Amino acid sequence: VFSFFKSKTKELDRGLRVTVDGMDALVETFRKTETRRFWGLSKKRRTSYEEADAEIADPIESAIGKVQQSVLDMAASIGTGSEAFTQFAYQFKLSTKDMTDEEALAAIQEEMGKFGDAFAAMIPDIADFAKEGEGAGATLERLSASLSTVNGVLGDLGLELYRVSVRGADAASQFADLFGGLDQFAQASSAYYEAFYSDAERFARLQEVSTKAIREAGLAVPATRE
């Protein structure tokens, strides 16, 4: 008789739920349970959530912040401001039941990659410039690196720069691809610069770049060697 009224609770699942709204993140743990009574004739399933302890939440929130800042910096380099990301919202739920610490970490890192893609996808029209198999994060990284590298070389050679925009970055990427990629482009341009520019021209360009860097650091250009 007593066993008829006893209840048994079984854990079905547990893990993490991460919610990002703009630049704010909330990390929660969840636990899904099933309670049986009356010899299994009555079953109730329940999922409970509670804010994760700092030991769990802090590293995840830090990783999210770093991913977002990296995307914001690369977006700025191709002319996209932070206003493009104001409506961003994202959530993922990750089951860690029966996982080792190493497996759970790998799963979280995988989710961070998906999160970075979703954040980068907020850049207008970026999907139009993706190569086959590329996520938005990889596309952004390629465009940012291409524009920075190609414009840096063109500036050294005194040539017209590509416009700081998504389209300009795509044009720079396509130009670098003509050389076989950024590494080959950098090698070819360096060889060209050394072969066809005089010592005086290279020194003048070095002086120009150094002077600009000093001024951007908020310092006065030195008048003497000392």
Phi, psi and chi 1 to 4 in degrees:
 res  aa     phi    psi   chi1   chi2   chi3   chi4
   1 VAL       -  -46.6  172.8      -      -      -
   2 PHE   -63.4  -37.5  -72.9  117.1      -      -
   3 SER   -64.4  -27.2   65.5      -      -      -
   4 PHE   -64.0  -33.0 -179.9   76.8      -      -
   5 PHE   -94.9   -6.7  -67.7   99.4      -      -
   6 LYS   -72.9  151.0  -77.2  176.8  114.6  179.5
   7 SER  -116.1  147.1   63.1      -      -      -
   8 LYS  -124.1  132.1  -68.9 -176.1  178.2 -179.7
   9 THR  -113.0  128.8  -59.9      -      -      -
  10 LYS  -121.6  135.0  177.2 -177.1  177.9 -178.7
  11 GLU   -81.9  122.7 -177.8 -179.1   74.8      -
  12 LEU   -94.4  -34.8  -58.8  177.6      -      -
  13 ASP  -162.1  158.4 -162.9    9.9      -      -
  14 ARG  -158.3  159.5   58.1 -174.8  165.1   85.1
  15 GLY   167.2 -145.8      -      -      -      -
  16 LEU  -125.9  146.8  -61.8  170.2      -      -
  17 ARG  -126.7  124.0 -177.6  173.6   71.4  174.8
  18 VAL  -117.7  126.2  179.0      -      -      -
  19 THR  -120.1  127.2  -54.0      -      -      -
  20 VAL  -119.4  126.2 -178.6      -      -      -
  21 ASP  -125.9  105.1 -175.6    7.9      -      -
  22 GLY    68.2 -117.2      -      -      -      -
  23 MET  -107.7    9.3  -60.1  -62.6  -70.6      -
  24 ASP  -103.1  141.0  -63.1  -38.2      -      -
  25 ALA  -128.9  143.2      -      -      -      -
  26 LEU  -126.9  124.5  172.4   64.4      -      -
  27 VAL  -109.9  124.1 -179.1      -      -      -
  28 GLU  -125.6  154.0  -61.5  170.0  -68.0      -
  29 THR  -102.2  150.4   57.8      -      -      -
  30 PHE  -131.8  157.2   73.6   85.8      -      -
  31 ARG  -143.4  123.8 -174.3  168.3 -178.9 -100.3
  32 LYS  -106.2  125.3 -175.6  177.0 -178.6  179.4
  33 THR  -127.9  160.1   56.4      -      -      -
  34 GLU  -128.0  126.1  179.3 -177.4   77.7      -
  35 THR  -110.2  126.3  -58.6      -      -      -
  36 ARG  -112.7  139.2  -64.3 -175.3  177.2 -167.0
  37 ARG  -137.8  166.4  -61.9 -176.3   66.2 -166.1
  38 PHE    55.1   50.5  -48.3  125.8      -      -
  39 TRP    58.1   32.6  -63.5  -26.2      -      -
  40 GLY    89.6    1.3      -      -      -      -
  41 LEU   -72.6  -24.5  -63.8  175.0      -      -
  42 SER  -118.6  125.3  173.2      -      -      -
  43 LYS  -128.2  132.9  -61.6  178.8 -177.0  178.1
  44 LYS  -130.1  129.1  -74.0 -173.7  178.7 -179.3
  45 ARG  -109.2  140.9  -67.9 -174.7  175.4 -177.8
  46 ARG  -144.6  137.2  176.5  174.1  177.6  -93.7
  47 THR  -115.7  120.8  -58.2      -      -      -
  48 SER  -111.7  146.5   57.8      -      -      -
  49 TYR  -125.4  144.7  -63.7   88.4      -      -
  50 GLU  -149.6  149.9   63.3  178.7   29.6      -
  51 GLU   -62.1  134.0 -167.4  167.2  -14.9      -
  52 ALA   -69.6  149.8      -      -      -      -
  53 ASP   -63.3  157.8  -65.5  -22.5      -      -
  54 ALA   -58.7  -33.2      -      -      -      -
  55 GLU   -59.1  -34.4 -175.9  179.8    1.1      -
  56 ILE   -91.0  -44.9  -63.8  173.2      -      -
  57 ALA   -70.9  -41.9      -      -      -      -
  58 ASP   -58.8  -48.2  -72.2   -6.0      -      -
  59 PRO   -62.8  -36.8  -21.0   33.1      -      -
  60 ILE   -69.7  -44.3  -64.2  174.9      -      -
  61 GLU   -63.7  -37.4  -69.3  173.9    0.0      -
  62 SER   -63.7  -43.4  175.9      -      -      -
  63 ALA   -63.1  -41.4      -      -      -      -
  64 ILE   -61.7  -44.2  -71.7  171.6      -      -
  65 GLY   -62.1  -39.8      -      -      -      -
  66 LYS   -67.7  -40.7  -71.5  177.0 -179.7  177.3
  67 VAL   -62.2  -45.8  169.4      -      -      -
  68 GLN   -64.5  -42.4  -72.0 -173.7  -54.4      -
  69 GLN   -65.9  -38.5 -170.2   57.5   56.2      -
  70 SER   -62.1  -44.3  176.2      -      -      -
  71 VAL   -64.7  -41.8  169.6      -      -      -
  72 LEU   -61.8  -41.3  -72.2  171.3      -      -
  73 ASP   -65.4  -44.6  -70.3  -16.5      -      -
  74 MET   -68.0  -37.2  -72.1 -171.2  -70.8      -
  75 ALA   -63.0  -41.8      -      -      -      -
  76 ALA   -62.3  -34.0      -      -      -      -
  77 SER   -68.3  -19.1   74.5      -      -      -
  78 ILE  -112.5   19.7   60.2  171.9      -      -
  79 GLY    87.1   16.8      -      -      -      -
  80 THR  -107.1  122.0  -59.3      -      -      -
  81 GLY   -85.8  172.5      -      -      -      -
  82 SER   -66.1  -17.6   58.7      -      -      -
  83 GLU   -63.8  -21.5   64.3  -83.0    0.4      -
  84 ALA   -67.6  -16.4      -      -      -      -
  85 PHE  -108.8    5.3  -57.2   90.7      -      -
  86 THR   -64.4  -28.1   54.5      -      -      -
  87 GLN   -96.7   14.6  -60.6  -58.9  -45.6      -
  88 PHE   -71.3  133.9  179.0   72.9      -      -
  89 ALA  -146.5  140.5      -      -      -      -
  90 TYR  -155.9  145.8 -172.5   83.5      -      -
  91 GLN  -146.9  139.2 -175.2 -179.7   84.0      -
  92 PHE  -136.9  149.7   69.6   83.8      -      -
  93 LYS  -122.6  129.2 -167.5  173.8  178.9 -179.7
  94 LEU  -128.5  120.6  176.0   64.3      -      -
  95 SER   -82.0  128.7  171.0      -      -      -
  96 THR  -116.6   11.9   58.0      -      -      -
  97 LYS   -62.0  132.2 -177.6  174.1  169.6   58.4
  98 ASP    66.7   13.6  -59.7  -34.3      -      -
  99 MET   -91.9  146.9  -78.4 -172.6  178.4      -
 100 THR   -77.3  169.3   64.3      -      -      -
 101 ASP   -59.9  -39.3  -70.8  -14.1      -      -
 102 GLU   -66.2  -41.2  -68.9   75.2   15.6      -
 103 GLU   -66.7  -39.4  -69.8  170.9  -22.4      -
 104 ALA   -65.2  -41.3      -      -      -      -
 105 LEU   -63.0  -43.3  177.8   59.4      -      -
 106 ALA   -62.2  -39.3      -      -      -      -
 107 ALA   -66.7  -39.9      -      -      -      -
 108 ILE   -65.3  -41.9  -68.6  172.1      -      -
 109 GLN   -62.1  -37.3  -70.4  172.9  -24.7      -
 110 GLU   -63.8  -42.0 -177.4  179.1  -10.5      -
 111 GLU   -65.9  -33.7  -69.7  -65.3  -20.5      -
 112 MET   -63.9  -36.0  -74.4  -67.6  103.4      -
 113 GLY   -63.9  -43.4      -      -      -      -
 114 LYS   -64.5  -39.8  -64.1  175.9 -176.7  177.1
 115 PHE   -62.0  -44.2  164.7   73.8      -      -
 116 GLY   -60.7  -39.8      -      -      -      -
 117 ASP   -62.1  -44.3  -81.2  -18.4      -      -
 118 ALA   -63.8  -39.0      -      -      -      -
 119 PHE   -68.8  -44.4 -165.6   54.9      -      -
 120 ALA   -65.0  -29.3      -      -      -      -
 121 ALA   -66.7  -11.2      -      -      -      -
 122 MET   -71.2  -16.7  -63.0  -64.5  -70.2      -
 123 ILE   -68.4  124.5  -62.1  173.4      -      -
 124 PRO   -56.2  131.2  -25.5   35.2      -      -
 125 ASP    67.1    8.8  -57.5  -36.2      -      -
 126 ILE   -64.2  -28.8 -166.7  168.5      -      -
 127 ALA   -63.5  -25.6      -      -      -      -
 128 ASP   -68.3  -17.3  -64.2  -20.0      -      -
 129 PHE  -111.4   11.0  -55.9  100.0      -      -
 130 ALA   -77.7  142.4      -      -      -      -
 131 LYS   -84.0  166.4  -68.3 -175.6  176.4 -177.9
 132 GLU   -59.6  128.7 -174.0  175.9   -5.8      -
 133 GLY    82.7    2.8      -      -      -      -
 134 GLU   -91.0  133.9 -111.0 -174.9    2.8      -
 135 GLY   -82.4  170.7      -      -      -      -
 136 ALA   -62.4  -36.1      -      -      -      -
 137 GLY   -64.4  -44.3      -      -      -      -
 138 ALA   -66.8  -37.5      -      -      -      -
 139 THR   -62.5  -45.5  -59.5      -      -      -
 140 LEU   -62.3  -43.9  173.8   59.8      -      -
 141 GLU   -61.2  -42.5 -173.3  173.8   -5.1      -
 142 ARG   -65.6  -45.2  173.1  175.5   55.5   81.6
 143 LEU   -64.8  -42.9  -65.7  179.4      -      -
 144 SER   -63.1  -47.0  175.2      -      -      -
 145 ALA   -64.3  -39.0      -      -      -      -
 146 SER   -65.2  -47.5  -64.7      -      -      -
 147 LEU   -64.5  -43.2 -172.9   62.9      -      -
 148 SER   -63.8  -46.8  174.0      -      -      -
 149 THR   -69.0  -49.0  -58.7      -      -      -
 150 VAL   -65.6  -44.8  172.0      -      -      -
 151 ASN   -65.7  -33.1  -88.3   -2.7      -      -
 152 GLY   -63.1  -42.4      -      -      -      -
 153 VAL   -69.1  -46.3  169.3      -      -      -
 154 LEU   -61.1  -35.7  -64.5 -178.3      -      -
 155 GLY   -64.3  -41.9      -      -      -      -
 156 ASP   -61.7  -33.7  -73.7  -21.4      -      -
 157 LEU   -87.9   -1.1  -59.9  177.2      -      -
 158 GLY    72.6   26.9      -      -      -      -
 159 LEU  -104.0  169.1  -58.4  175.4      -      -
 160 GLU   -68.5  136.3 -176.1  177.6   -6.2      -
 161 LEU   -89.4  155.5  -52.7 -175.8      -      -
 162 TYR   -74.0  145.9  -75.7  104.0      -      -
 163 ARG   -64.3  142.1 -170.6  158.4   51.8   96.7
 164 VAL   -78.4   91.1  178.5      -      -      -
 165 SER  -162.4  171.5   65.9      -      -      -
 166 VAL   -63.1  -41.5  178.6      -      -      -
 167 ARG   -67.5  -39.6  -68.9 -170.4  179.6  -82.9
 168 GLY   -63.6  -40.1      -      -      -      -
 169 ALA   -66.0  -37.4      -      -      -      -
 170 ASP   -65.6  -39.9 -179.4   61.3      -      -
 171 ALA   -63.2  -40.9      -      -      -      -
 172 ALA   -63.9  -39.7      -      -      -      -
 173 SER   -64.0  -43.7  177.4      -      -      -
 174 GLN   -64.5  -37.6  -67.6 -175.0   43.3      -
 175 PHE   -64.2  -43.8 -176.7   60.1      -      -
 176 ALA   -64.2  -34.7      -      -      -      -
 177 ASP   -63.3  -27.1  -74.9  -15.7      -      -
 178 LEU   -62.3  -24.8  -64.3  176.1      -      -
 179 PHE   -94.6   -4.0  -67.4   81.4      -      -
 180 GLY   101.2    6.7      -      -      -      -
 181 GLY   126.7  175.5      -      -      -      -
 182 LEU   -64.9  -40.6  -80.3  179.2      -      -
 183 ASP   -62.7  -45.8  -71.0  -18.4      -      -
 184 GLN   -67.3  -36.7  -70.0   82.0   -8.1      -
 185 PHE   -62.8  -44.1  168.2   74.2      -      -
 186 ALA   -63.1  -41.1      -      -      -      -
 187 GLN   -64.8  -44.5  -68.4  173.0    9.9      -
 188 ALA   -65.0  -42.7      -      -      -      -
 189 SER   -69.0  -35.6   59.2      -      -      -
 190 SER   -64.9  -42.5  177.5      -      -      -
 191 ALA   -64.1  -40.1      -      -      -      -
 192 TYR   -64.7  -43.9  178.6   82.0      -      -
 193 TYR   -61.3  -43.2 -169.8   56.4      -      -
 194 GLU   -69.3  -33.9  -69.2  -66.7  -31.7      -
 195 ALA   -82.3  -33.3      -      -      -      -
 196 PHE  -114.8   -1.3  -68.1   97.1      -      -
 197 TYR  -114.9  135.4  -77.7   69.8      -      -
 198 SER   -73.2  167.2   66.7      -      -      -
 199 ASP   -59.6  -40.1  -70.9  -17.4      -      -
 200 ALA   -64.1  -41.2      -      -      -      -
 201 GLU   -67.3  -40.9  -72.0  173.0  -37.8      -
 202 ARG   -67.7  -38.1  -67.1 -161.5  -62.7  -89.7
 203 PHE   -65.8  -41.0  178.2   77.2      -      -
 204 ALA   -61.7  -40.5      -      -      -      -
 205 ARG   -68.2  -40.8  176.1   57.8 -178.1  164.6
 206 LEU   -61.4  -41.9  177.6   61.2      -      -
 207 GLN   -64.1  -40.4 -169.0  174.5   36.4      -
 208 GLU   -63.1  -46.3  178.3 -174.4  -16.4      -
 209 VAL   -65.2  -42.5  172.0      -      -      -
 210 SER   -64.2  -42.9  -60.3      -      -      -
 211 THR   -61.8  -43.0  -60.5      -      -      -
 212 LYS   -62.8  -43.3 -179.7 -178.5  178.1 -177.5
 213 ALA   -63.6  -40.2      -      -      -      -
 214 ILE   -63.5  -43.9  -69.3  170.6      -      -
 215 ARG   -67.2  -38.7  -74.7  175.7  175.1  163.3
 216 GLU   -66.5  -23.6  -73.0  178.4  -11.0      -
 217 ALA   -81.7   -0.9      -      -      -      -
 218 GLY    80.8   21.3      -      -      -      -
 219 LEU  -109.2  159.1  -56.5  174.0      -      -
 220 ALA   -84.0  140.5      -      -      -      -
 221 VAL   -66.6  124.5  177.9      -      -      -
 222 PRO   -60.0  139.6  -21.1   32.5      -      -
 223 ALA   -90.9  -22.2      -      -      -      -
 224 THR  -132.2  166.9   65.6      -      -      -
 225 ARG   -61.9  -41.8  179.8  174.2  -61.9  176.9
 226 GLU   -60.8      -  -71.4   76.4   13.3      -
